[in-house]
């Protein structure tokens, strides 16, 4: 397998965590989204029509979108499962995962922030305020969802799921952007627990071959 990834992409980070949890080897293919490599015609045509990262290549399959990739990995390599088979548990994990992947991340990714600044002309201060506002609203929602879950060190019980794969990169990015994440104690307890796990450590941006300090 190959993973087309960028070290600081939270969506790529999710997939790296999933691959590490499952112990699956892969070749890391850097795609520098800061200089627009994800929009290169050959990449879009051959690898990922979404013009984004991550993209997984597994034989003849080329698959974009992080949640679709994790679902595929679960189907092909079901242990450990990251999306539970039980309908209620599955729904709860997806509820929290989608809260991050569909509500928080899309309005704060690099292309949106660049559009705000480069096309709409907002100031860097306004751009940062935009980012912090949506992260704050989104993490408050995550905190409420975590308050309803079964007790455990992870988002849902005693083993990591897709929800943890989504939560950790979102917190890492929020902290990098100067957000006050300590206002969300349940969320931060999961984040700190995950930080001690070898798979989550291996997936950290600073441990990737294309890391830029």
N, C-alpha and C positions, 0 to 999 in steps of 0.2 A: 504494500500500500504506500501511497504518497499523500502527504498532507501539504497543500499549498496554504501557507500561513504567514501572518505578520506578527512579530513578537508582541506588539502592544494592542493587537486587536482582541477585544473581549470575546467576540464570537469564535475566533480561532482558539483562544484560551479555553473556552468551554470544551471544544473537541479534543484539545490536547489533554485535558483532565480525563475525559472519557476514555481515550486511548490508553492513558497511563493506568487508570483503574482496572481496565480489562487486560493489561499487560500485553498489548498488541504492538509489535514493532512496525515502524514505518519510516519512510524517508521524508525528511523535512525539506520542503521546497520554499524558499523565501519569496514573498511577493511584497514589495515595498509600496504600500498604499500611500505613503507620504509623497512619493514622486510620481504617482499615477500608474504604476506598473499593472494594477488590477484592471485598468482600462485599455491596456495594449490589445490591439486587434487579435493577435495570435492567442493571447490568454482567453479573451472573451469567446472566440470561436472554438478553440480546442478544449478548454478546461472548464470555464464557468460563464455561461451566458448572463448570469446576474452581475458580472463585472464587480466581484467582491471576493473577499475571503471570509471563511475558509472554503476550500474545495478539496474533496477527497477523491482520489483516483484508486480504484480497486479493480484491477483487470481492465475490462472494457467499460466499466462504470465510472462516470464522472458526476459527482454529486456536490451541489452547493447547499447553503443554508444549514446552519449548525444544528438546529433541532432535528431536521431531516436526517442529517448524518448520524447523530446519536441514536435515533430510532433505527436506522439501518444497521448500525453496529450492534444494537441490542438484539435485532432479529438474526443477524449472522453469528454473533458471538454472545450468547445470552448470559454468560456468567462473568462477573456479577451483573445482574439486571440493574439498569439505571431508571427504567420506566416500569413500575410494577405491573404484574399481570392482573392482580385483583382490581376490579373496576373502580371501587371507591378509592383505593390507594392510588391508582393510576390517575384518577381525576384530580386528586389533591396535589399530587406532584406536578401535574401539568398546569394546574391553576397557578401555582406559585412560579413555575418556570415561565409561563406566558406573561405573568405580571411583570417580570424582568425583561424578557426577550421581546415582548410586543408593546409594552407601555413605557418602560424607562429607556431602554437602549435606542429605539429608532429615532427619537427626537434629539438624541445627544451624540450620535455617531459623527465621525469625522466629516463626512460629506455634508451633513446638515450644519455643523458648526462653521465649515468653510463657506457655505452658501450664505449663512447669516452675516458673516464678516465681509466676504469678498463681493457678493452680489447685492445684498441688501444694505450693506454699509454700516452695520452696527459696530460699536466700539468694542475693543477687547473686554472692557469692563462689563458691557451689556451682554456680550457672548457668555462670559463666565457666570453672570447672574442668571441667564437662561439655563445654563447647565445645572447650576446649584438648585434652582427652583424645581426643575423636573425630577432631579435625583431625590430631593427632599420629599416631594409628594409621593414619588414611587416607593422609596424606602419606608415611608410611613405605612403604605399599603402592605408591603412585605412584612413589616413588623406585626401588623394586625393579623395577617394570615398565619404567621408563626405562632402567635398567641393561641390559636385554635388547634394546633397540632398536638400529636402525642409527644410525651416527654422523651428526650433523647439528645445526644450531642450534635446530631445532624439535623437538617431541616425536618426530616421525618424518621424519627426513631434512631436505631443503632447502626445504620449503614448509609453511605452516601447514595444519592439519587441524582437524576437530572437537575433537580432543584438546586442542589449544592454546586453542580457544575455551572449553573447560571449565576448563582449568588456570589460566589467568590470573585470572578472577574469583574462583576459590577462594582463590588466594594473596592477592589484594587484600583479601578479607574476613578471611582469617586474620590478616594483618598489622594490619588495623584493630582486631581483637579481641585484639591483644597476643600472638599465638602466635609461637613461635620457629621461623620458617621457614628460618633459615640452617642448620639441621641437615640440610637436604636439598639438597646442592649441585647435583645434576643438575636437579632441579625448579627451583631458583632460577636456573640458567643459562638455561633456556628462558624463564622469566618475564622476566628482564632483557633477553634478546634481543627478546622480543615488545614490551617497553616502548618500543623504538625504532621500531617499525613504525607508519606513519601510521594504518592501520585500527584497530589496537589502541589507539592514543592517542585517536582520535576517539570510541571507544566508552567511554572512561573515565567513571566516575560524575561526576567534577567538571566534565565538559564537556557534561552533559545539561541541558536547559532547566529541569528540576525540581530541580536540585541544591540541597541544603541543607547548608551548611558545618558 
